[in-house]
C-alpha cells in the first residue's frame, strides 16, 4: 500500500484476504469449477486435496455429478477422505442443470451483505473465542441459580474442563438419568464451556425426546455437585461418598424439573382427516456417513396405507429432511395422485419448501425445495405443514428401521416391529 492511498482503499486492501475466505464456488453442473484450484466446498476444507492425482480424470467437479443432478457418491468417496467426502455430499445441488457461479459463505442464502461481511471479519479476529447467545439460557425455564452456575463455569472453563476430564469416570459411575439419555461423550471434542453448550444445543447431538433445557438442567446439576466435591477435597474437607453425590444430583434435578410449566398442551399435532385427502409425515435418521428417510402415508381416516423409504448420501439434517420431503412428493405424484397434506418437523425445510417462498431460500436445499414444488404442482391439491417432532415418531421410527434392515422403497409393514408404529414414542432396536 502506498502512503498516498486513501484510508478507505487501505481498509479495502486489508480486508481483501479476509473477504476472499468468504467466497466459494456455487456448484451447478460443475463444468467450470476445478477441484484443484477453486474453493468449492462450503464446509470444512474449501479446497480438499484429492487422494488421486490429475491423471485419473478427476479435474472438474462435473466428474462427480450424475446426469440427474445428484452426487456420484462412489466417485466422491474414492477420490477424497471420509471427512471431505461427507462435506462434499452435503452440498445441495440444483434441481436442473445450471452453470457454476459464486456463493457467499457468510449467509445461508449465499448472498453477500455488509452485515455478513462484518460478522466474517470479526469472527476471523476472534476465531479462538466461542460465540454463545446467553439469552438461550436466560429465556429458558432453567432456574436462575443454575444459569448463574453456567456463567461461572464459562469464566473458569479451563479449570473446569480439566477437572471434569479427570472425573470422567465419576460421571459414568453415577448411574444418573443423564446416562440413560444415551449421550455419546466419546464423540465430543470441545475446548471450552460455551462450545460444549453449543454442541448440545444442536438437536442432532441429543436423543430426540431430550430437550436442550432438560439436558442442561441435568448437566448443570451434575457439574455443580462435582465442582463442590472437588473444592471440598482441595480445601481439606473429607471426601464426599459417591452415593451421597448421586442422591444430591437426583434431588437437585427433580427439584428444578418439577418447577417447570409443562408445554405439552401447546403442541400442534393434529392431521387433516377430510375426505379425499392423504396425509404424509416425513422424517430422517442420520447415520455416520449417510441417512435414511421415511414417508408415512395415511388415508383420510388416519389409517396407515404405506411407508416409503429412501437412502441419502447427505448427513446434514436439513438437507436430508428436505430431500425426503421432495422424494415423498415425487412418490405421491407418481402413485397416489389426489390431494396430499405433507408434514415435516424441520422449520427451515417447511419455510423453504412452501409454495409462497420463491426468494431468500437457503442455498443448499434450494434444489430439493424446487423438486418438491415441481412435484406438488402435478397433484390435485397439496398443503405443507409443520408438525411437532414429539408427535412425528412413526416417521422417525420407520427411518430408523429402514437403516437397521437397509430397506428402501415401499416397506413391508408386516415385518416391522409393532413398537415402531407409535407417534409419540421413539423406537429402540433390540
N, C-alpha and C positions, 0 to 999 in steps of 0.2 A: 504494500500500500504506500502511496506517495503522500508526502506531508500536505500537499495542496488539495487532496481529495476531501470532499465534504464528510461530515460526521455520519450522515445518513448512508452514504456509499460505503464508508468504512464498516458501519454496522451490518450492512447487507453482505459484504465480503466475509466478515467474521462469522456470520450465521449460515453462510452458504453450505459448509460441510455438514452442519447440524441438520439443515433442512433437507439436504440430499439424502440423509438417512431415513427421512420420512417418505421418500419416493420409491415406488416398486411397480413392476410391470403388472398391468391388469390383463390377465390371460383370457384371450378369446379363442382363436383357433391355434395359437401357439406358433404360427409360421414366421413371426418376426422377432421372437424372443430367444436369445441364446442362453443355454444352461451354463455356459462358461463365463460369459462377460456381462450378463444383465442380472440385476437384483429382481428376482421374480417370485420369491416365496415370502409371503407377508409375515409369517410367524417363525420364530427361531432364526436359523441362519438364512439370510436373504439370498445368498449365492452358495447353496450347498455344493460341496465337492463330490462329483460322481465317483463311484467305485471303479468304473470302466473308463478307458481312455477314448479319445475322439474317434479312433478308427472303428469303433463299434457302431457308428451311425447315430449315436445319441448326441446330436449337436443342438437341435432346436427343441423347444417344449412340445411342438406338434408331434414329435416322435412318441410322446407318452399319452396322447389323446386319441380316443377311438372315434370312429366316424359318427357315432351317435352323441358326441359331445359329453363323454364320460371319461374318467381316467382309466388308462390301461394299468391296472393295479400290478399285474405281473411284471411289466417292464419297469415300473417305478421302483418296486421292491428289489428288483435285480440290480438296478443301477445306483441306488442310494442306500445309506444305512437306515436302520429302523426309525430313528428319530426324524431324520429328514424326510423319509418316505411318508410318515404319518402327517407331517406338516404340509407336504405336497398334496396328499389325498384329502386334506381338509380345506383345500382351495375350491370354492364353488365355481363351477363353470357355467357359462351362459346356456340357455335352452337351445338357441340357434347359433350357427356359425357366424362369428363376427371377428373383425381384426383385433389384434392386441392393441392396448393403449397404456396409459399410465394411471396409477391409483395413488391416493394419499393415505398413508398408514395411520395418520393421526385421527382419522374419523372412520367409523364402521361403514359409512356410506361411500367412502373412497374419495370424497370431495375435500378440497383444500379450504381452510378458513383461517383467518388471523388468530382466532381463539385456539384452534387446534395446534397451530404452529407454535404459539406461546407455550402451550402445555408440553409440546415436544421439547422445546428448548429448555424449559425449566426442569423437566424430568431428566434431561441429559445432565444438567448441572447438579441435580440432587439424586442421581440414579442409585446411590447407595442408601437412600432413605426410603423406607417403605411408606406408601401412601395408604391412609386409612381414614374413612369417614366415621368419626366418633359418634355422629348422630344416629348411626345404625344401632349402637348400644343404648344411647340415652333415650331414644324413642321406643325402645323395646320394653316388654313387661319385666325385664330383669331388674331386681331391686337395686336402688342407688348404691347401697353398700358394696354390692358385688361389682357394679360398674366402676366404682372408685378403686376397687382392688385391681381391676384390669388396667386402669390408668397407672397405678403404682408399678404394676408388672412391666408396663411399657418403659417406664423410666429406669427400671432396674433389670432390663431384659437380659443383659449379658450374664449377670449372676444367676438370674432365674433359669435361663436356658441351661447353664452349666449344672445347676442344682437338679433340675428336672431330668437332664440326661443321665445324671448319676443316680437318679431314683427311678429309672425306667422300670426296673424290676419291681419296685414298690407299687407302681400302678397296676402291674399285671397280677400282683398278689392280692390286691384289694377285693376283687370279686364284686365290683360295683356295677351299677346299671350301665355305666359307660362301656364296660366290656361287652355287654350284651348288645350294644348298638352296632358292633361289627366294624368299628373304625380301624383301618389299617395304618398303624403308626410307622410301619417299616417303609412305607412309600412316601413319607413326609420328610422333606428336606428344606426346612425354613430356618433362616438365620436370625430372626428377631420375632418379637411377640406380635407385632402388627401384621407381619406377613403370615404368621401362623393363623391369626384370626381370619385374614383374607382367604387363606386356603380353604378353611372350613365354611366360609360364607358361601362358597360355590356348592350348590346342592348336589353336584355330581361327586363330591368328596364325602358325602354323608349318606347313610341309608335313607331311602325315600320318605319313610314315615317320621324321620327325626328332623325337626325344625332347627334352624340355627339358634333360636332363643333357648330351646331345650338343651341343645348341645353345650352352649356357652354357660348356661346355669350350672350344669353338671361339672363341666371342666373347671370353672372358677371355684366351685366348692372344693373340688379335689386339690387344685393348686393352692388354695388358701390354707387347707389343712397341712399339706406337705410343707409349705413355706413356714408355717407356725412351728411344725415339728422340727424343721431344720434349725430355726432360730433357738429353740429350746436346747438343742444339742450344742450349738455354738456357744451359747451363754451359760453352759454348765448345768442346765437342768437335767432331770432324769429323762431317759428315752421313753417316748410315748409308746405304749403297747400297740401293735398293729391293729388288733381288733377294736381298740378304743378309737383309733383313727378312722377305721371303716365305719363304725357306728356314727361317729360325728359327721362324716361326709354325708351319709344317708339321711341323717336328721336335718342337716342344712339344706340338702337338695329338696327333700319332701316339704320342708317349711316354706322355702322360696316358691316351689312349684305350686303349692296349694293356694298361694295368694294371687295367682293369675286368674284373669277372667277368660273363660272358655270362648273361643272364636268359632267353634264348630258349627253353631247355628247360623252363621253368616255365609256359609259356603253355598255357592250356586252349583248344583249338580244335576238338575232335572233335565231329562232329554225330551225332545218333541215326540209326542205319540199321536200325531194327527194321521188320519188315513191317507195313504198314498206317499208317505214319507219314509225313507230309510234313515237310520242313524248309523254313523260311522265314527267310532272312537279310535284314535291312534296314539301310539307311544313307542318308545325305543328302549333297548337295553344296550348300554355302551360297554364294550369289551376293551382289552388292551390295544388291539390293532385292527378292530373292525366293530361293527354294530349290527344289530338285528332290529327290525321294526315290525309292528303288527297293527293291523286294522281290523277292528271288530264290527261287523255289520249286523244290525238288528232291524227287524221289521217294525211296523207302526204299533205292534202290540208288545214291543220291547223283548221279543224273542230272538235269541242268537241264531242267525241264519248261517253265517260262515265267518271264519277268521283267516285273513290273508297276511302272509309274512314275506319280507324281503331282507336280504343281506346288503349292507353298505360298507364301503371301504372307509368312510368317514368316521371319525371318533369325536368330532366336535358336536356336542349335544344339539345345538341349534340347527346346524346343517343336517344332522341325521334326522331330527324330528321333522324338518321341512321336507326332506327327501321322502320320508314315509307318508306324509300328508299328500304330496304330489303323486306318489305311487298308488295310494288309496283312491285318489280321484280318477286316475287313469284306469284302474281296475273297474271302478264303478261305471265309468264311461263305456267300457267295452263289454261289461257283463250284466249290469243292473238296469241301466237307463233310469227313467223315472226321476224322482226328486230325492235329494240326499242332504242331510244335515251333517256336516263334518265337525268333530270336536277334537281339540288339541289343548294340552295343558301348558304350552310354551307361549308366553305373552308376545315375544318378538316374532315368532312364526305366525301367530294369528294376525298380528298387526300388518306384517309384510305380505301375507297371502290374501288379505282382504281385497275384494274386487275394487274397492274405492281407493286403495293405496297404489298409486302409479308413480310417485316421486319419493325421493329421500329414502329409498329402500336400502337395507343392509346389503352390501355388495355381494358377500359370499353366499347369500341364499336367494339372490335375485333370480338366478337361473331356475331353481326349483320352484320358486314362487310363480314365475311365468308359466312353468309346466302345469302347476295346479290351476291357474286361471284359465289356461287354454283347455284343460280337460273339463272343468265345470261348466264352461260355456256350451258344451255339447250335451249337457244334461237338461232334462226338462226344467229343473229349477234346483237351486242349491243355496245353502247357508253355511257360514263358518262361525263357530262359537268357541269361546274359551271355557274349558271345563276345569273344575278344581281337581288338582292332581290326586288329592286324597280320595276321590271318587272315580279314579280312572285306572284302578289297579288291574282290571281284567285285561286291558290292552297291554299294560306293562308286564303283567304275568305271562301273557301269551308270547311276548317278545323274548322274555327270559327262557321260556320253554323251547322256543324256536332255536335259541342259542344252544341249549343243552342237547338237543337232538339234531342240530344242524339242518333244520327244516325250512324250506321256502315254498312259496305258492300257497294254495288253499290247504290249511292244516286239517289233519284228521281229528275231529273233536272227540271221537270215541277213544282215542289213545292218550288223551291228555288227562293229567291228574285233576280230580274233581276240585281240589283246593285252588286251582288256577282261576276258576270261574267266580271270583269274588271281586266286587267293585271297590271294596273298602279295606281289603287286607292283602298285604304283599305275600306272594308265594315264595316259600323257601324250599328249594330242591333237597331231596334226601341225600 
